[in-house]
Amino acid sequence: MNLTISGHHLEVTPALRQYVTTKLGRIARHFDQVVDIRVLLSVDNIKDKDHRQKAECNIHVKGKEIYAESTHADLYAAVDELADKLDRQVLRYKDKVQEHHHLPLKRELG
């Protein structure tokens, strides 16, 4: 798994990098076909102070791209919310893939 963390109008500190890595490690544990994860952390200059910190993530899994974003007043809270959103999407995709591969054969009665 390749993890890229970058910042826009923000310096990505080692503590922040470690926090994002820990939170997104949960996704790799749930689904082992994750190829690439790209995270963009940014601070926007908008008037609404509750949504200035933004975390975005693109995950490339085998056969699909998964995207999520989250905004919050606190960047760590935005990362938490982002990890929850991504976890739900990855688990839904994993269930969909497993159901597709394990469909029982329909036999016609007659």
Number of C-alpha atoms within 10 A of each C-alpha: 13 10 14 14 15 13 14 12 10 13 11 16 10 9 9 16 13 12 15 21 15 12 16 22 14 14 20 16 10 13 14 12 14 20 14 15 20 15 21 17 25 20 17 15 11 10 8 9 12 11 18 18 23 23 25 18 22 17 21 18 19 11 8 10 12 14 16 17 19 20 22 17 15 14 20 16 16 22 27 16 18 23 25 17 15 21 19 12 16 20 14 12 16 17 12 11 11 11 11 10 9 8 8 8 6 6 6 5 4 3
